[in-house]
Amino acid sequence: MTPLNYKHLHYFWVVAQEGSITRAADRLGVAVQTISGQLSLLEKQLGKALFNSQGRGLVLSEAGRVAQGYADQIFQLGEALTEAVESSGSASTLRLRAGISDGIPKLLAYRLLSTVTSMPTDVRLICDEGEFETLLADLALHRLDVVLTDRPAPASANLKVFSTPLGEFATGLFAIPALAERYRDNFPACLEGAPLLLPTRHNALRGRIDRWLESTNILPKIVGEFEDSALLTTFGRGGLGIFPAPLALAEQVAHQLEAVPLGAMSGVSELIYAISNERRIRHPAVEVLCAAAPQGVLEPRV
């Protein structure tokens, strides 16, 4: 198949934005005939008409709407590339653009990503938080180098990514001291009717907690459900209820959230994955991140 001519595609993209070959020619500073000729070549290569006539103007055909969607991504990514190169600063600084799924604990994300700061090269972390599907889309468009999440990427012929397990972190329940004093004795039976803060059912950890509660025949009072783990722990720090957190981070939870562990939930763990693009040459900071967990650097189990 003949490689796509991106100059032809760019002319098409501008015409689609302007809705007129004449306006596109004025914007690009070229002759109308030049744009018409190159649009014809693009349509011939694709085997589809990209525009339909409507009155004195043009409207996108169904094929044209599909092409415009891809062109938007291609040229927006090109603009992002230019901006990234211009703002890259020192050649010795390595940028790691990490997406953090909103469901995973932020203290855990910090602990995982901090492993790359020990690299000999200066590393600049650029972190973005969002929903799982949105972050995967940004990864596919190379807006991110890696995504930290609680599940592997779904199998898809169109999604060329690689999932690396970073660790399995045993999870317990925590509460501020005043609340812990009321529910500390006879764990986990003390949780009957206790106020509990949980992630929503979109979070993989929620299913494990629900199964544990069912196995212990305990019925707490669920007073809050949160998509964002940071919001969950903020309400926990405020004393609204008991909340889950990795036991490996008990010291950090005590220091930052002023909460103490009540007990472990047997068999309940937080699973963390790093998802990156499949490339023969991977980002060096992603390599360090993925190599750290198997070597025990993160001490994933308690």
Secondary structure as a PSIPRED ss2 file (coil, helix, strand):
# PSIPRED VFORMAT (PSIPRED V4.0)

   1 M C   1.000  0.000  0.000
   2 T C   1.000  0.000  0.000
   3 P C   1.000  0.000  0.000
   4 L C   1.000  0.000  0.000
   5 N C   1.000  0.000  0.000
   6 Y H   0.000  1.000  0.000
   7 K H   0.000  1.000  0.000
   8 H H   0.000  1.000  0.000
   9 L H   0.000  1.000  0.000
  10 H H   0.000  1.000  0.000
  11 Y H   0.000  1.000  0.000
  12 F H   0.000  1.000  0.000
  13 W H   0.000  1.000  0.000
  14 V H   0.000  1.000  0.000
  15 V H   0.000  1.000  0.000
  16 A H   0.000  1.000  0.000
  17 Q H   0.000  1.000  0.000
  18 E H   0.000  1.000  0.000
  19 G C   1.000  0.000  0.000
  20 S C   1.000  0.000  0.000
  21 I H   0.000  1.000  0.000
  22 T H   0.000  1.000  0.000
  23 R H   0.000  1.000  0.000
  24 A H   0.000  1.000  0.000
  25 A H   0.000  1.000  0.000
  26 D H   0.000  1.000  0.000
  27 R H   0.000  1.000  0.000
  28 L H   0.000  1.000  0.000
  29 G C   1.000  0.000  0.000
  30 V C   1.000  0.000  0.000
  31 A C   1.000  0.000  0.000
  32 V H   0.000  1.000  0.000
  33 Q H   0.000  1.000  0.000
  34 T H   0.000  1.000  0.000
  35 I H   0.000  1.000  0.000
  36 S H   0.000  1.000  0.000
  37 G H   0.000  1.000  0.000
  38 Q H   0.000  1.000  0.000
  39 L H   0.000  1.000  0.000
  40 S H   0.000  1.000  0.000
  41 L H   0.000  1.000  0.000
  42 L H   0.000  1.000  0.000
  43 E H   0.000  1.000  0.000
  44 K H   0.000  1.000  0.000
  45 Q H   0.000  1.000  0.000
  46 L H   0.000  1.000  0.000
  47 G C   1.000  0.000  0.000
  48 K C   1.000  0.000  0.000
  49 A C   1.000  0.000  0.000
  50 L C   1.000  0.000  0.000
  51 F E   0.000  0.000  1.000
  52 N E   0.000  0.000  1.000
  53 S E   0.000  0.000  1.000
  54 Q E   0.000  0.000  1.000
  55 G C   1.000  0.000  0.000
  56 R C   1.000  0.000  0.000
  57 G E   0.000  0.000  1.000
  58 L E   0.000  0.000  1.000
  59 V E   0.000  0.000  1.000
  60 L E   0.000  0.000  1.000
  61 S C   1.000  0.000  0.000
  62 E H   0.000  1.000  0.000
  63 A H   0.000  1.000  0.000
  64 G H   0.000  1.000  0.000
  65 R H   0.000  1.000  0.000
  66 V H   0.000  1.000  0.000
  67 A H   0.000  1.000  0.000
  68 Q H   0.000  1.000  0.000
  69 G H   0.000  1.000  0.000
  70 Y H   0.000  1.000  0.000
  71 A H   0.000  1.000  0.000
  72 D H   0.000  1.000  0.000
  73 Q H   0.000  1.000  0.000
  74 I H   0.000  1.000  0.000
  75 F H   0.000  1.000  0.000
  76 Q H   0.000  1.000  0.000
  77 L H   0.000  1.000  0.000
  78 G H   0.000  1.000  0.000
  79 E H   0.000  1.000  0.000
  80 A H   0.000  1.000  0.000
  81 L H   0.000  1.000  0.000
  82 T H   0.000  1.000  0.000
  83 E H   0.000  1.000  0.000
  84 A H   0.000  1.000  0.000
  85 V H   0.000  1.000  0.000
  86 E H   0.000  1.000  0.000
  87 S C   1.000  0.000  0.000
  88 S C   1.000  0.000  0.000
  89 G C   1.000  0.000  0.000
  90 S C   1.000  0.000  0.000
  91 A C   1.000  0.000  0.000
  92 S C   1.000  0.000  0.000
  93 T E   0.000  0.000  1.000
  94 L E   0.000  0.000  1.000
  95 R E   0.000  0.000  1.000
  96 L E   0.000  0.000  1.000
  97 R E   0.000  0.000  1.000
  98 A E   0.000  0.000  1.000
  99 G E   0.000  0.000  1.000
 100 I E   0.000  0.000  1.000
 101 S E   0.000  0.000  1.000
 102 D C   1.000  0.000  0.000
 103 G C   1.000  0.000  0.000
 104 I C   1.000  0.000  0.000
 105 P C   1.000  0.000  0.000
 106 K H   0.000  1.000  0.000
 107 L H   0.000  1.000  0.000
 108 L H   0.000  1.000  0.000
 109 A H   0.000  1.000  0.000
 110 Y H   0.000  1.000  0.000
 111 R H   0.000  1.000  0.000
 112 L H   0.000  1.000  0.000
 113 L H   0.000  1.000  0.000
 114 S H   0.000  1.000  0.000
 115 T H   0.000  1.000  0.000
 116 V H   0.000  1.000  0.000
 117 T H   0.000  1.000  0.000
 118 S H   0.000  1.000  0.000
 119 M C   1.000  0.000  0.000
 120 P C   1.000  0.000  0.000
 121 T C   1.000  0.000  0.000
 122 D E   0.000  0.000  1.000
 123 V E   0.000  0.000  1.000
 124 R E   0.000  0.000  1.000
 125 L E   0.000  0.000  1.000
 126 I E   0.000  0.000  1.000
 127 C E   0.000  0.000  1.000
 128 D E   0.000  0.000  1.000
 129 E E   0.000  0.000  1.000
 130 G E   0.000  0.000  1.000
 131 E C   1.000  0.000  0.000
 132 F H   0.000  1.000  0.000
 133 E H   0.000  1.000  0.000
 134 T H   0.000  1.000  0.000
 135 L H   0.000  1.000  0.000
 136 L H   0.000  1.000  0.000
 137 A H   0.000  1.000  0.000
 138 D H   0.000  1.000  0.000
 139 L H   0.000  1.000  0.000
 140 A H   0.000  1.000  0.000
 141 L C   1.000  0.000  0.000
 142 H C   1.000  0.000  0.000
 143 R C   1.000  0.000  0.000
 144 L C   1.000  0.000  0.000
 145 D C   1.000  0.000  0.000
 146 V E   0.000  0.000  1.000
 147 V E   0.000  0.000  1.000
 148 L E   0.000  0.000  1.000
 149 T E   0.000  0.000  1.000
 150 D C   1.000  0.000  0.000
 151 R C   1.000  0.000  0.000
 152 P C   1.000  0.000  0.000
 153 A C   1.000  0.000  0.000
 154 P C   1.000  0.000  0.000
 155 A C   1.000  0.000  0.000
 156 S C   1.000  0.000  0.000
 157 A C   1.000  0.000  0.000
 158 N C   1.000  0.000  0.000
 159 L C   1.000  0.000  0.000
 160 K C   1.000  0.000  0.000
 161 V E   0.000  0.000  1.000
 162 F E   0.000  0.000  1.000
 163 S E   0.000  0.000  1.000
 164 T E   0.000  0.000  1.000
 165 P E   0.000  0.000  1.000
 166 L E   0.000  0.000  1.000
 167 G E   0.000  0.000  1.000
 168 E E   0.000  0.000  1.000
 169 F E   0.000  0.000  1.000
 170 A E   0.000  0.000  1.000
 171 T E   0.000  0.000  1.000
 172 G E   0.000  0.000  1.000
 173 L E   0.000  0.000  1.000
 174 F E   0.000  0.000  1.000
 175 A E   0.000  0.000  1.000
 176 I C   1.000  0.000  0.000
 177 P H   0.000  1.000  0.000
 178 A H   0.000  1.000  0.000
 179 L H   0.000  1.000  0.000
 180 A H   0.000  1.000  0.000
 181 E H   0.000  1.000  0.000
 182 R H   0.000  1.000  0.000
 183 Y H   0.000  1.000  0.000
 184 R C   1.000  0.000  0.000
 185 D C   1.000  0.000  0.000
 186 N C   1.000  0.000  0.000
 187 F C   1.000  0.000  0.000
 188 P C   1.000  0.000  0.000
 189 A H   0.000  1.000  0.000
 190 C H   0.000  1.000  0.000
 191 L H   0.000  1.000  0.000
 192 E C   1.000  0.000  0.000
 193 G C   1.000  0.000  0.000
 194 A C   1.000  0.000  0.000
 195 P E   0.000  0.000  1.000
 196 L E   0.000  0.000  1.000
 197 L E   0.000  0.000  1.000
 198 L E   0.000  0.000  1.000
 199 P E   0.000  0.000  1.000
 200 T C   1.000  0.000  0.000
 201 R C   1.000  0.000  0.000
 202 H C   1.000  0.000  0.000
 203 N C   1.000  0.000  0.000
 204 A H   0.000  1.000  0.000
 205 L H   0.000  1.000  0.000
 206 R H   0.000  1.000  0.000
 207 G H   0.000  1.000  0.000
 208 R H   0.000  1.000  0.000
 209 I H   0.000  1.000  0.000
 210 D H   0.000  1.000  0.000
 211 R H   0.000  1.000  0.000
 212 W H   0.000  1.000  0.000
 213 L H   0.000  1.000  0.000
 214 E H   0.000  1.000  0.000
 215 S H   0.000  1.000  0.000
 216 T C   1.000  0.000  0.000
 217 N C   1.000  0.000  0.000
 218 I C   1.000  0.000  0.000
 219 L C   1.000  0.000  0.000
 220 P C   1.000  0.000  0.000
 221 K E   0.000  0.000  1.000
 222 I E   0.000  0.000  1.000
 223 V E   0.000  0.000  1.000
 224 G E   0.000  0.000  1.000
 225 E E   0.000  0.000  1.000
 226 F E   0.000  0.000  1.000
 227 E C   1.000  0.000  0.000
 228 D C   1.000  0.000  0.000
 229 S H   0.000  1.000  0.000
 230 A H   0.000  1.000  0.000
 231 L H   0.000  1.000  0.000
 232 L H   0.000  1.000  0.000
 233 T H   0.000  1.000  0.000
 234 T H   0.000  1.000  0.000
 235 F H   0.000  1.000  0.000
 236 G H   0.000  1.000  0.000
 237 R H   0.000  1.000  0.000
 238 G C   1.000  0.000  0.000
 239 G C   1.000  0.000  0.000
 240 L C   1.000  0.000  0.000
 241 G C   1.000  0.000  0.000
 242 I E   0.000  0.000  1.000
 243 F E   0.000  0.000  1.000
 244 P E   0.000  0.000  1.000
 245 A E   0.000  0.000  1.000
 246 P E   0.000  0.000  1.000
 247 L H   0.000  1.000  0.000
 248 A H   0.000  1.000  0.000
 249 L H   0.000  1.000  0.000
 250 A H   0.000  1.000  0.000
 251 E H   0.000  1.000  0.000
 252 Q H   0.000  1.000  0.000
 253 V H   0.000  1.000  0.000
 254 A H   0.000  1.000  0.000
 255 H H   0.000  1.000  0.000
 256 Q H   0.000  1.000  0.000
 257 L H   0.000  1.000  0.000
 258 E C   1.000  0.000  0.000
 259 A C   1.000  0.000  0.000
 260 V E   0.000  0.000  1.000
 261 P E   0.000  0.000  1.000
 262 L E   0.000  0.000  1.000
 263 G E   0.000  0.000  1.000
 264 A E   0.000  0.000  1.000
 265 M E   0.000  0.000  1.000
 266 S E   0.000  0.000  1.000
 267 G E   0.000  0.000  1.000
 268 V E   0.000  0.000  1.000
 269 S E   0.000  0.000  1.000
 270 E E   0.000  0.000  1.000
 271 L E   0.000  0.000  1.000
 272 I E   0.000  0.000  1.000
 273 Y E   0.000  0.000  1.000
 274 A E   0.000  0.000  1.000
 275 I E   0.000  0.000  1.000
 276 S E   0.000  0.000  1.000
 277 N E   0.000  0.000  1.000
 278 E C   1.000  0.000  0.000
 279 R C   1.000  0.000  0.000
 280 R C   1.000  0.000  0.000
 281 I C   1.000  0.000  0.000
 282 R C   1.000  0.000  0.000
 283 H C   1.000  0.000  0.000
 284 P H   0.000  1.000  0.000
 285 A H   0.000  1.000  0.000
 286 V H   0.000  1.000  0.000
 287 E H   0.000  1.000  0.000
 288 V H   0.000  1.000  0.000
 289 L H   0.000  1.000  0.000
 290 C H   0.000  1.000  0.000
 291 A H   0.000  1.000  0.000
 292 A H   0.000  1.000  0.000
 293 A H   0.000  1.000  0.000
 294 P H   0.000  1.000  0.000
 295 Q H   0.000  1.000  0.000
 296 G C   1.000  0.000  0.000
 297 V C   1.000  0.000  0.000
 298 L C   1.000  0.000  0.000
 299 E C   1.000  0.000  0.000
 300 P C   1.000  0.000  0.000
 301 R C   1.000  0.000  0.000
 302 V C   1.000  0.000  0.000
